[in-house]
Structures are given as C-alpha cells and as structure tokens.
Amino acid sequence: MNSVNGYDIEDLKVGMSASFAKTVTEADIVLFAGVSGDVNPAHLNEEYAKTTMFGGRIAHGMLSAGLISAALANKLPGPGTIYLGQTLKFKAPVRAGDTVTATVTVRELVVEKKRVVLDTVCTVCGKVVLEGEATMMCTSAKG
Amino acid sequence: MNSVNGYDIEDLKVGMSASFAKTVTEADIVLFAGVSGDVNPAHLNEEYAKTTMFGGRIAHGMLSAGLISAALANKLPGPGTIYLGQTLKFKAPVRAGDTVTATVTVRELVVEKKRVVLDTVCTVCGKVVLEGEATMMCTSAKG
C-alpha cells in the first residue's frame, strides 16, 4: 500500500475487485444539475419526462459514472493513484430511489508503466445500467 | 428541431459545434464529492494534496465530464436526444477557480440509425484538460 492507503502497482492482481454502492436521490439529481450545468428536462421536468420513452425523470448518466470514480478513487486502486481515462456505455436509466452499485475489477496490468486497466460496471438490482473500462496510473513501491 | 428544441438527426451537419462554460468552484467540488461519494483526498484534503504532483486540491475529472454532458444535453444535439456513450481521457488537472469550456463538435452522422458521434473537449484558458467522444441517439423529423 502507498502512504494514503491506496494500492501500489505491485499489490494488484488481475481479478481483484471492489464495489461502492449509493442510493441516488432526488437531491443528488438536483445537485448534479447545478454542479454540471446539465439541466436537460429529462432530469428535471416530470411533466415532460412522463412523455418520453422512460416515463419519468431519470438521473444524469454521468452521475452514475461518478460512482465508478468513487469506487476507483476510494477503494481500488484507491488514493494516490491518477485517473487517466474512462469509457462509458449507458445501457439503462437510473431513477431517484435506485441504489446503484459500481464494481471495478482489475483486467490488465502494465507494471513497468504503473498502469492498470479495470472493467467498470454499474448495476441496479443486478441489472447493468452502465459499463466501460477505466485506466489508472498507480504508485509503485519502488518509487 | 424536435418538440423540446433539440436537433432532429436531419438538422445536423458534420462540423456543427456548441460550447458550455462554467467556473468550477470549491462548492462544486464539495457537492460533487457528496453526490458521487468520491472523497479522494486529492479533491478534499489540501494538506495531503500539497504533497502530490499537482501541488494542491484538484476537481474530480468526472465533474468536467459533467460539463460535456451539459453541452450535449442542453445545446447539441440538445433535449430529446439520448446519451449512449462517452470516452474520456483526462489530460490535465482542473482547480477551483478555473473556468472550464466544454465544446462538442459533430464528427459523424448515421442518419438511418439516428446516431451522431461528436468530438468532445474541455479546455481551461485554451489548454485541453479532457477529451474524448460522445455517441447520442437523436429524434427524427420522420418520427
């Protein structure tokens, strides 16, 4: 582990996994709209949202992506590592009240470059709502 | 345009572009930590962050990604369209006080599938801090 309790690249093995789960609330959606500036009526206007294919307001896709960021930054590989990239495929809507579980799993290690690639998925009641992959730069026990 | 002032797929042309800019504040970073659950000390702990390569606290990368979401959802292609996917490469840190400009530019149209691919970039004072591409499903004037 590094000085802030994150994993050094030498600590990681393919298949290691961690999860972070959070219930997405109406407050989260309103705050995310303010922070991001994304005020699309699909997120904020129930009367409009009822007329869409989703039948009501949905959370911002990038809000669920934030939970992937949390799983990576807090747990695996954790503090001290640097976020280099992320791919995201939005598969299904998330609504206020849904509990989203973000799971990250080590898929590939490039030890000499201190890089790790992780599969990243968000689920609600076991259903995939978001998937993709993350690339992180880790600390090294060798400095 | 569709009924909520977004572009139908038939309205779009390669090269069309739109931007959304927002000053990222300390309040945004604190709120994003709460909404996402990403409480990495690089974002929240100045004493720790001073010891890192960035020399101080930085905003969450996914917060800048939220501004791309805003440019897409509010402007181009705008309301009524559906976010299918996004790639993100984090190139440089964003700090409280930085004004981030997210610019989205139509790169490819697949009219029969109602799909549009856009180049997406975030800059601070002209320097690229985040880049990638978005895939959206649009409405069609043909229903």
Interface residues (C-beta under 8 A of the other chain):
Chain A: V4 F20 K22 D28 L31 F32 G34 V35 S36 G37 D38 V39 N40 P41 A42 Y48 H60 G61 M62 L63 A65 G66 L67 I68 S69 A70 A73 N74 P79 G80 Y83 L84 G85 Q86 T87 L88 K89 F90
Chain B: V4 F20 K22 D28 L31 F32 G34 V35 S36 G37 D38 V39 N40 P41 A42 Y48 T52 H60 G61 M62 L63 A65 G66 L67 I68 S69 A70 A73 N74 P79 Y83 L84 G85 Q86 T87 L88 K89 F90
